[in-house]
């Protein structure tokens, strides 16, 4: 399935009850990078990185869905990353700025996640400095990269948290 440069919805059933939509800016055997589409704002917001092997099906957006985009800001997101260095979870995380806040999803429920900055990274694990919903730094946690289902970064949510740090 060739998804680069397509507006798509991707489905992870039966592995996860999750549907994501957006603009695919990179796909290979290891990762799929999506510029997230925010259905409320009707514009694009940040990135999510998935493992293609977990995608059970996808569909291209219809012309009617494309016309509903209020602000087509995907080109800003498309040019903001160095995609040639992002070929796996590890290399993508390694290429992000040390201060970037990232939301890590590690189970089948999208309500449970960690927001953190990476303080250490190996090919197998990420050491994270966690931040809570009130922009307060909390504990440190180690995650195995294999346990991360997907991660998001540079969304409005992470930007708001980082801007509220006191």
C-alpha distance (Angstrom), angle and dihedral (degrees) to the residues before:
residue distance angle dihedral
X1 . . .
X2 3.79 . .
X3 3.79 108.6 .
X4 3.82 104.0 159.1
X5 3.81 113.2 131.2
X6 3.80 93.8 7.0
X7 3.78 131.6 124.0
X8 3.78 103.2 -128.2
X9 3.77 147.9 161.0
X10 3.78 114.0 -137.7
X11 3.80 126.2 -158.6
X12 3.80 127.7 -155.0
X13 3.82 100.0 -172.9
X14 3.00 129.7 164.6
X15 3.83 90.8 22.1
X16 3.81 94.2 49.6
X17 3.75 134.9 4.6
X18 3.77 90.8 -124.1
X19 3.78 136.8 125.1
X20 3.79 120.7 -175.3
X21 3.78 129.2 -174.0
X22 3.75 133.7 -166.3
X23 3.76 147.4 88.0
X24 3.81 117.7 -43.9
X25 3.80 109.3 -137.7
X26 3.80 98.6 169.6
X27 3.75 136.4 17.7
X28 3.77 131.0 171.6
X29 3.82 134.5 142.1
X30 3.83 92.4 -77.0
X31 3.81 105.6 39.5
X32 3.76 146.1 14.6
X33 3.81 115.5 -156.9
X34 3.77 115.0 -157.4
X35 3.79 128.5 -171.6
X36 3.80 97.9 -137.5
X37 3.77 120.3 -121.5
X38 3.81 114.3 -141.5
X39 3.81 105.8 -148.7
X40 3.82 92.8 -163.4
X41 3.81 96.3 51.7
X42 3.82 91.9 33.0
X43 3.79 90.4 -136.7
X44 3.79 139.1 91.7
X45 3.79 121.5 -83.2
X46 3.79 126.8 -176.5
X47 3.77 131.1 -48.9
X48 3.78 139.2 -71.5
X49 3.79 125.0 -163.1
X50 3.80 120.3 -153.3
X51 3.80 138.9 174.7
X52 3.84 107.7 -111.2
X53 3.80 92.3 -145.7
X54 3.82 88.4 69.0
X55 3.80 94.4 55.0
X56 3.78 108.1 100.2
X57 3.78 97.3 -177.4
X58 3.76 142.9 -12.4
X59 3.75 138.5 -167.3
X60 3.78 133.6 -155.6
X61 3.77 117.4 -119.7
X62 3.78 117.1 -103.5
X63 3.81 121.3 -121.4
X64 3.83 88.2 -108.2
X65 3.83 90.5 56.5
X66 3.79 91.6 47.8
X67 3.82 90.5 52.8
X68 3.85 89.3 57.4
X69 3.81 91.2 66.6
X70 3.80 104.5 113.1
X71 3.81 97.9 -170.9
X72 3.78 116.0 21.1
X73 3.80 97.4 -157.0
X74 3.81 97.0 147.8
X75 3.82 93.8 113.0
X76 3.82 89.3 64.8
X77 3.80 89.7 55.6
X78 3.78 94.1 41.7
X79 3.79 93.2 57.8
X80 3.83 96.9 41.1
X81 3.83 97.7 76.9
X82 3.78 133.1 65.1
X83 3.80 93.6 -127.5
X84 3.81 96.2 178.2
X85 3.84 88.6 68.4
X86 3.81 93.3 48.8
X87 3.78 108.5 82.9
X88 3.82 104.0 130.0
X89 3.80 139.3 13.6
X90 3.80 88.7 -91.9
X91 3.81 97.6 48.9
X92 3.81 92.1 43.4
X93 3.81 92.5 51.5
X94 3.81 90.1 44.3
X95 3.81 91.8 53.4
X96 3.82 94.1 54.0
X97 3.79 120.2 97.1
X98 3.82 113.1 -96.4
X99 3.81 91.2 -117.6
X100 3.81 95.7 51.5
X101 3.78 113.4 120.3
X102 3.78 112.7 -135.3
X103 3.80 130.2 -169.3
X104 3.80 110.7 -140.2
X105 3.80 119.4 -159.6
X106 3.78 113.5 -161.0
X107 3.78 106.3 168.6
X108 3.77 142.6 36.9
X109 3.80 93.8 -86.0
X110 3.77 118.8 78.3
X111 3.85 91.6 -155.9
X112 3.80 90.4 71.0
X113 3.77 114.0 68.8
X114 3.79 143.8 125.1
X115 3.79 124.3 -119.3
X116 3.77 112.0 -158.3
X117 3.74 149.6 131.5
X118 3.78 118.5 -112.7
X119 3.80 114.8 -110.7
X120 3.81 96.5 171.5
X121 3.79 134.7 15.4
X122 3.79 134.7 -172.7
X123 3.79 129.0 166.7
X124 3.82 88.0 -94.5
X125 3.82 107.3 32.9
X126 3.77 143.8 30.4
X127 3.79 121.7 -150.0
X128 3.78 108.6 -147.9
X129 3.79 134.9 -164.0
X130 3.81 101.9 -147.9
X131 3.78 125.9 -140.8
X132 3.80 124.0 -162.0
X133 3.80 130.2 -138.1
X134 3.81 89.9 -90.5
X135 3.84 92.5 57.4
X136 3.80 93.2 -106.7
X137 3.79 119.3 140.7
X138 3.79 109.9 -123.2
X139 3.79 131.1 168.5
X140 3.77 136.6 -21.2
X141 3.80 120.0 -109.2
X142 3.79 134.1 -174.7
X143 3.80 118.1 -142.4
X144 3.77 127.3 -172.1
X145 3.79 108.7 -128.1
X146 3.82 87.7 -134.2
X147 3.83 88.9 61.4
X148 3.81 93.7 56.2
X149 3.80 110.8 96.9
X150 3.80 93.8 -172.5
X151 3.78 140.5 -33.4
X152 3.79 137.4 -145.3
X153 3.78 131.7 -156.0
X154 3.81 142.5 175.0
X155 3.80 91.7 28.3
X156 3.79 121.5 141.9
X157 3.81 88.2 -102.5
X158 3.81 95.7 57.9
X159 3.81 91.6 40.8
X160 3.81 90.5 53.3
X161 3.81 91.9 50.0
X162 3.80 93.7 49.5
X163 3.82 92.6 46.8
X164 3.84 91.5 52.7
X165 3.81 95.9 54.4
X166 3.78 110.2 122.8
